[in-house]
Amino acid sequence: MPDERERHPGPLSGVRVVDLTAMVMGAYCTQIMADMGADVIKVEPPAGDNTRYISVGPEPGMGGVFANVNRGKRSAVLDLRSGEGKDALHGLIEQGDVFIHSMRAKAIADLGFGYDDVAAVNPSIVYTNCYGYGRRGPDADRTAYDDTIQAECGLPFVQEQLTGQSGYVGTIMADKVAGMTALYATMMALFHRERTGEGQEVEVAMFETMASFMLVEHANGAMFTPPLGPAVYPRAISRNRKPYRTKDGHISALVYNDKQWSAFVAAVRPEWADERFTTLEQRARQIDTVYALLAETFTRRTTREWLDLLWSLDIPAAPVRTLDDLFDDPHLNAVGFFETVDTPNGPMRFPGTPAWFSRTPGRIAGPAPRLGAHTAEVVDGTRRLGGLVNGEKN
């Protein structure tokens, strides 16, 4: 019986994306589009996207980070400083539904592919800018990377409140959150186009994205006029908010709402059934004390004993795992999260699409492309429209 994903195309089947992004923010956005069925043409300079070279891989130019965020795309090498390369890109734009880039505004304009230039070729296109800082502010021309955006949006500050030491979080959060924001913004513009036929320009900036992300809970009392407190959510930065040590390891557990607290107290610490911690509001006001009491309690049993008890009480709890553990996780494997794809370098096991669709499921469209591997296909496509190309198939 055919795989459900083979019988139904992805929700973005038929959408063509002209992808001039590099590194992770924009590439993660278009990787999700490719997983969901879009034809993503990755336009690269002759030297290729720098992400090809920043991590281990089976051959030069095919590092693991690149292979993951560019899976299922087609790579075309175009020299956009040449007339031939520009003509080839114009041909792609004529056929495109989405044009997305991660260059600074002046750089893309100097190449002749600002929004007005692209819209003149294809007025219905959705044109997405992926920037470090929005163009309307004084920092528009500053260079931005994940670390610097983490610093400016307050992540090292909250890490210092939490751990006592300023630091970045252990993932390129700004790149990925901004990439997902670029995705939903682009999809909203495509939805508008489906209703009206109108293309438009979209701008997503890492700094603004992460400021919004961080202030979801941390805006807190600072939102009010006059302020009712500082911009910080106390529970998230409690020094005692960390995995609990058990007799033989660590466990993550959140005894949070009143139902969970009552169940835990009845089963483990009946002496806490007094008026000090009865309600969530009371516990929130003295969260450090609550966390400290729980930390001492969790040292009394093994991790396995705690998991069995907490799960039986419907209290959120989980073992503390490594990233390598994810590849052998029973739940992830049961839901088919990982997909093995044949590549020129042998089978690769990709983390799959986290969203499930009953009629239009996504899937890994294929491996990441070698540099310029699809230039000939792009040449043929643009020639049918009278275009020219400058690039070599590798």
Secondary structure as a PSIPRED ss2 file (coil, helix, strand):
# PSIPRED VFORMAT (PSIPRED V4.0)

   1 M C   1.000  0.000  0.000
   2 P C   1.000  0.000  0.000
   3 D C   1.000  0.000  0.000
   4 E H   0.000  1.000  0.000
   5 R H   0.000  1.000  0.000
   6 E H   0.000  1.000  0.000
   7 R H   0.000  1.000  0.000
   8 H C   1.000  0.000  0.000
   9 P C   1.000  0.000  0.000
  10 G C   1.000  0.000  0.000
  11 P C   1.000  0.000  0.000
  12 L C   1.000  0.000  0.000
  13 S C   1.000  0.000  0.000
  14 G C   1.000  0.000  0.000
  15 V C   1.000  0.000  0.000
  16 R E   0.000  0.000  1.000
  17 V E   0.000  0.000  1.000
  18 V E   0.000  0.000  1.000
  19 D E   0.000  0.000  1.000
  20 L E   0.000  0.000  1.000
  21 T C   1.000  0.000  0.000
  22 A C   1.000  0.000  0.000
  23 M C   1.000  0.000  0.000
  24 V C   1.000  0.000  0.000
  25 M H   0.000  1.000  0.000
  26 G H   0.000  1.000  0.000
  27 A H   0.000  1.000  0.000
  28 Y H   0.000  1.000  0.000
  29 C H   0.000  1.000  0.000
  30 T H   0.000  1.000  0.000
  31 Q H   0.000  1.000  0.000
  32 I H   0.000  1.000  0.000
  33 M H   0.000  1.000  0.000
  34 A H   0.000  1.000  0.000
  35 D H   0.000  1.000  0.000
  36 M C   1.000  0.000  0.000
  37 G C   1.000  0.000  0.000
  38 A C   1.000  0.000  0.000
  39 D E   0.000  0.000  1.000
  40 V E   0.000  0.000  1.000
  41 I E   0.000  0.000  1.000
  42 K E   0.000  0.000  1.000
  43 V E   0.000  0.000  1.000
  44 E E   0.000  0.000  1.000
  45 P C   1.000  0.000  0.000
  46 P C   1.000  0.000  0.000
  47 A C   1.000  0.000  0.000
  48 G C   1.000  0.000  0.000
  49 D C   1.000  0.000  0.000
  50 N H   0.000  1.000  0.000
  51 T H   0.000  1.000  0.000
  52 R H   0.000  1.000  0.000
  53 Y H   0.000  1.000  0.000
  54 I C   1.000  0.000  0.000
  55 S C   1.000  0.000  0.000
  56 V C   1.000  0.000  0.000
  57 G C   1.000  0.000  0.000
  58 P C   1.000  0.000  0.000
  59 E C   1.000  0.000  0.000
  60 P C   1.000  0.000  0.000
  61 G C   1.000  0.000  0.000
  62 M C   1.000  0.000  0.000
  63 G C   1.000  0.000  0.000
  64 G H   0.000  1.000  0.000
  65 V H   0.000  1.000  0.000
  66 F H   0.000  1.000  0.000
  67 A H   0.000  1.000  0.000
  68 N H   0.000  1.000  0.000
  69 V H   0.000  1.000  0.000
  70 N C   1.000  0.000  0.000
  71 R C   1.000  0.000  0.000
  72 G C   1.000  0.000  0.000
  73 K C   1.000  0.000  0.000
  74 R E   0.000  0.000  1.000
  75 S E   0.000  0.000  1.000
  76 A E   0.000  0.000  1.000
  77 V E   0.000  0.000  1.000
  78 L C   1.000  0.000  0.000
  79 D C   1.000  0.000  0.000
  80 L C   1.000  0.000  0.000
  81 R C   1.000  0.000  0.000
  82 S C   1.000  0.000  0.000
  83 G H   0.000  1.000  0.000
  84 E H   0.000  1.000  0.000
  85 G H   0.000  1.000  0.000
  86 K H   0.000  1.000  0.000
  87 D H   0.000  1.000  0.000
  88 A H   0.000  1.000  0.000
  89 L H   0.000  1.000  0.000
  90 H H   0.000  1.000  0.000
  91 G H   0.000  1.000  0.000
  92 L H   0.000  1.000  0.000
  93 I H   0.000  1.000  0.000
  94 E H   0.000  1.000  0.000
  95 Q H   0.000  1.000  0.000
  96 G C   1.000  0.000  0.000
  97 D C   1.000  0.000  0.000
  98 V E   0.000  0.000  1.000
  99 F E   0.000  0.000  1.000
 100 I E   0.000  0.000  1.000
 101 H E   0.000  0.000  1.000
 102 S C   1.000  0.000  0.000
 103 M C   1.000  0.000  0.000
 104 R C   1.000  0.000  0.000
 105 A H   0.000  1.000  0.000
 106 K H   0.000  1.000  0.000
 107 A H   0.000  1.000  0.000
 108 I H   0.000  1.000  0.000
 109 A H   0.000  1.000  0.000
 110 D H   0.000  1.000  0.000
 111 L C   1.000  0.000  0.000
 112 G C   1.000  0.000  0.000
 113 F C   1.000  0.000  0.000
 114 G C   1.000  0.000  0.000
 115 Y H   0.000  1.000  0.000
 116 D H   0.000  1.000  0.000
 117 D H   0.000  1.000  0.000
 118 V H   0.000  1.000  0.000
 119 A H   0.000  1.000  0.000
 120 A H   0.000  1.000  0.000
 121 V H   0.000  1.000  0.000
 122 N C   1.000  0.000  0.000
 123 P C   1.000  0.000  0.000
 124 S C   1.000  0.000  0.000
 125 I C   1.000  0.000  0.000
 126 V E   0.000  0.000  1.000
 127 Y E   0.000  0.000  1.000
 128 T E   0.000  0.000  1.000
 129 N E   0.000  0.000  1.000
 130 C E   0.000  0.000  1.000
 131 Y E   0.000  0.000  1.000
 132 G C   1.000  0.000  0.000
 133 Y C   1.000  0.000  0.000
 134 G C   1.000  0.000  0.000
 135 R C   1.000  0.000  0.000
 136 R C   1.000  0.000  0.000
 137 G C   1.000  0.000  0.000
 138 P C   1.000  0.000  0.000
 139 D C   1.000  0.000  0.000
 140 A C   1.000  0.000  0.000
 141 D C   1.000  0.000  0.000
 142 R C   1.000  0.000  0.000
 143 T C   1.000  0.000  0.000
 144 A C   1.000  0.000  0.000
 145 Y C   1.000  0.000  0.000
 146 D H   0.000  1.000  0.000
 147 D H   0.000  1.000  0.000
 148 T H   0.000  1.000  0.000
 149 I H   0.000  1.000  0.000
 150 Q H   0.000  1.000  0.000
 151 A H   0.000  1.000  0.000
 152 E H   0.000  1.000  0.000
 153 C H   0.000  1.000  0.000
 154 G C   1.000  0.000  0.000
 155 L H   0.000  1.000  0.000
 156 P H   0.000  1.000  0.000
 157 F H   0.000  1.000  0.000
 158 V H   0.000  1.000  0.000
 159 Q H   0.000  1.000  0.000
 160 E H   0.000  1.000  0.000
 161 Q H   0.000  1.000  0.000
 162 L H   0.000  1.000  0.000
 163 T H   0.000  1.000  0.000
 164 G C   1.000  0.000  0.000
 165 Q C   1.000  0.000  0.000
 166 S C   1.000  0.000  0.000
 167 G C   1.000  0.000  0.000
 168 Y C   1.000  0.000  0.000
 169 V C   1.000  0.000  0.000
 170 G C   1.000  0.000  0.000
 171 T C   1.000  0.000  0.000
 172 I C   1.000  0.000  0.000
 173 M H   0.000  1.000  0.000
 174 A H   0.000  1.000  0.000
 175 D H   0.000  1.000  0.000
 176 K H   0.000  1.000  0.000
 177 V H   0.000  1.000  0.000
 178 A H   0.000  1.000  0.000
 179 G H   0.000  1.000  0.000
 180 M H   0.000  1.000  0.000
 181 T H   0.000  1.000  0.000
 182 A H   0.000  1.000  0.000
 183 L H   0.000  1.000  0.000
 184 Y H   0.000  1.000  0.000
 185 A H   0.000  1.000  0.000
 186 T H   0.000  1.000  0.000
 187 M H   0.000  1.000  0.000
 188 M H   0.000  1.000  0.000
 189 A H   0.000  1.000  0.000
 190 L H   0.000  1.000  0.000
 191 F H   0.000  1.000  0.000
 192 H H   0.000  1.000  0.000
 193 R H   0.000  1.000  0.000
 194 E H   0.000  1.000  0.000
 195 R H   0.000  1.000  0.000
 196 T H   0.000  1.000  0.000
 197 G C   1.000  0.000  0.000
 198 E C   1.000  0.000  0.000
 199 G C   1.000  0.000  0.000
 200 Q E   0.000  0.000  1.000
 201 E E   0.000  0.000  1.000
 202 V E   0.000  0.000  1.000
 203 E E   0.000  0.000  1.000
 204 V E   0.000  0.000  1.000
 205 A E   0.000  0.000  1.000
 206 M H   0.000  1.000  0.000
 207 F H   0.000  1.000  0.000
 208 E H   0.000  1.000  0.000
 209 T H   0.000  1.000  0.000
 210 M H   0.000  1.000  0.000
 211 A H   0.000  1.000  0.000
 212 S H   0.000  1.000  0.000
 213 F H   0.000  1.000  0.000
 214 M H   0.000  1.000  0.000
 215 L H   0.000  1.000  0.000
 216 V H   0.000  1.000  0.000
 217 E H   0.000  1.000  0.000
 218 H H   0.000  1.000  0.000
 219 A C   1.000  0.000  0.000
 220 N H   0.000  1.000  0.000
 221 G H   0.000  1.000  0.000
 222 A H   0.000  1.000  0.000
 223 M H   0.000  1.000  0.000
 224 F C   1.000  0.000  0.000
 225 T C   1.000  0.000  0.000
 226 P C   1.000  0.000  0.000
 227 P C   1.000  0.000  0.000
 228 L C   1.000  0.000  0.000
 229 G C   1.000  0.000  0.000
 230 P C   1.000  0.000  0.000
 231 A C   1.000  0.000  0.000
 232 V C   1.000  0.000  0.000
 233 Y C   1.000  0.000  0.000
 234 P H   0.000  1.000  0.000
 235 R H   0.000  1.000  0.000
 236 A H   0.000  1.000  0.000
 237 I H   0.000  1.000  0.000
 238 S C   1.000  0.000  0.000
 239 R C   1.000  0.000  0.000
 240 N C   1.000  0.000  0.000
 241 R C   1.000  0.000  0.000
 242 K C   1.000  0.000  0.000
 243 P C   1.000  0.000  0.000
 244 Y E   0.000  0.000  1.000
 245 R E   0.000  0.000  1.000
 246 T C   1.000  0.000  0.000
 247 K C   1.000  0.000  0.000
 248 D C   1.000  0.000  0.000
 249 G C   1.000  0.000  0.000
 250 H E   0.000  0.000  1.000
 251 I E   0.000  0.000  1.000
 252 S E   0.000  0.000  1.000
 253 A E   0.000  0.000  1.000
 254 L C   1.000  0.000  0.000
 255 V C   1.000  0.000  0.000
 256 Y C   1.000  0.000  0.000
 257 N C   1.000  0.000  0.000
 258 D H   0.000  1.000  0.000
 259 K H   0.000  1.000  0.000
 260 Q H   0.000  1.000  0.000
 261 W H   0.000  1.000  0.000
 262 S H   0.000  1.000  0.000
 263 A H   0.000  1.000  0.000
 264 F H   0.000  1.000  0.000
 265 V H   0.000  1.000  0.000
 266 A H   0.000  1.000  0.000
 267 A H   0.000  1.000  0.000
 268 V C   1.000  0.000  0.000
 269 R C   1.000  0.000  0.000
 270 P H   0.000  1.000  0.000
 271 E H   0.000  1.000  0.000
 272 W H   0.000  1.000  0.000
 273 A C   1.000  0.000  0.000
 274 D C   1.000  0.000  0.000
 275 E C   1.000  0.000  0.000
 276 R C   1.000  0.000  0.000
 277 F C   1.000  0.000  0.000
 278 T C   1.000  0.000  0.000
 279 T C   1.000  0.000  0.000
 280 L H   0.000  1.000  0.000
 281 E H   0.000  1.000  0.000
 282 Q H   0.000  1.000  0.000
 283 R H   0.000  1.000  0.000
 284 A H   0.000  1.000  0.000
 285 R H   0.000  1.000  0.000
 286 Q C   1.000  0.000  0.000
 287 I H   0.000  1.000  0.000
 288 D H   0.000  1.000  0.000
 289 T H   0.000  1.000  0.000
 290 V H   0.000  1.000  0.000
 291 Y H   0.000  1.000  0.000
 292 A H   0.000  1.000  0.000
 293 L H   0.000  1.000  0.000
 294 L H   0.000  1.000  0.000
 295 A H   0.000  1.000  0.000
 296 E H   0.000  1.000  0.000
 297 T H   0.000  1.000  0.000
 298 F H   0.000  1.000  0.000
 299 T C   1.000  0.000  0.000
 300 R C   1.000  0.000  0.000
 301 R C   1.000  0.000  0.000
 302 T C   1.000  0.000  0.000
 303 T H   0.000  1.000  0.000
 304 R H   0.000  1.000  0.000
 305 E H   0.000  1.000  0.000
 306 W H   0.000  1.000  0.000
 307 L H   0.000  1.000  0.000
 308 D H   0.000  1.000  0.000
 309 L H   0.000  1.000  0.000
 310 L H   0.000  1.000  0.000
 311 W H   0.000  1.000  0.000
 312 S H   0.000  1.000  0.000
 313 L C   1.000  0.000  0.000
 314 D C   1.000  0.000  0.000
 315 I C   1.000  0.000  0.000
 316 P C   1.000  0.000  0.000
 317 A E   0.000  0.000  1.000
 318 A E   0.000  0.000  1.000
 319 P E   0.000  0.000  1.000
 320 V C   1.000  0.000  0.000
 321 R C   1.000  0.000  0.000
 322 T C   1.000  0.000  0.000
 323 L H   0.000  1.000  0.000
 324 D H   0.000  1.000  0.000
 325 D H   0.000  1.000  0.000
 326 L H   0.000  1.000  0.000
 327 F C   1.000  0.000  0.000
 328 D C   1.000  0.000  0.000
 329 D C   1.000  0.000  0.000
 330 P H   0.000  1.000  0.000
 331 H H   0.000  1.000  0.000
 332 L H   0.000  1.000  0.000
 333 N H   0.000  1.000  0.000
 334 A H   0.000  1.000  0.000
 335 V C   1.000  0.000  0.000
 336 G C   1.000  0.000  0.000
 337 F C   1.000  0.000  0.000
 338 F E   0.000  0.000  1.000
 339 E E   0.000  0.000  1.000
 340 T E   0.000  0.000  1.000
 341 V E   0.000  0.000  1.000
 342 D E   0.000  0.000  1.000
 343 T E   0.000  0.000  1.000
 344 P C   1.000  0.000  0.000
 345 N C   1.000  0.000  0.000
 346 G E   0.000  0.000  1.000
 347 P E   0.000  0.000  1.000
 348 M E   0.000  0.000  1.000
 349 R E   0.000  0.000  1.000
 350 F E   0.000  0.000  1.000
 351 P E   0.000  0.000  1.000
 352 G C   1.000  0.000  0.000
 353 T C   1.000  0.000  0.000
 354 P C   1.000  0.000  0.000
 355 A C   1.000  0.000  0.000
 356 W C   1.000  0.000  0.000
 357 F C   1.000  0.000  0.000
 358 S C   1.000  0.000  0.000
 359 R C   1.000  0.000  0.000
 360 T C   1.000  0.000  0.000
 361 P C   1.000  0.000  0.000
 362 G C   1.000  0.000  0.000
 363 R C   1.000  0.000  0.000
 364 I C   1.000  0.000  0.000
 365 A C   1.000  0.000  0.000
 366 G C   1.000  0.000  0.000
 367 P C   1.000  0.000  0.000
 368 A C   1.000  0.000  0.000
 369 P C   1.000  0.000  0.000
 370 R C   1.000  0.000  0.000
 371 L C   1.000  0.000  0.000
 372 G C   1.000  0.000  0.000
 373 A C   1.000  0.000  0.000
 374 H C   1.000  0.000  0.000
 375 T H   0.000  1.000  0.000
 376 A H   0.000  1.000  0.000
 377 E H   0.000  1.000  0.000
 378 V H   0.000  1.000  0.000
 379 V H   0.000  1.000  0.000
 380 D H   0.000  1.000  0.000
 381 G H   0.000  1.000  0.000
 382 T H   0.000  1.000  0.000
 383 R H   0.000  1.000  0.000
 384 R C   1.000  0.000  0.000
 385 L C   1.000  0.000  0.000
 386 G C   1.000  0.000  0.000
 387 G C   1.000  0.000  0.000
 388 L C   1.000  0.000  0.000
 389 V C   1.000  0.000  0.000
 390 N C   1.000  0.000  0.000
 391 G C   1.000  0.000  0.000
 392 E C   1.000  0.000  0.000
 393 K C   1.000  0.000  0.000
 394 N C   1.000  0.000  0.000
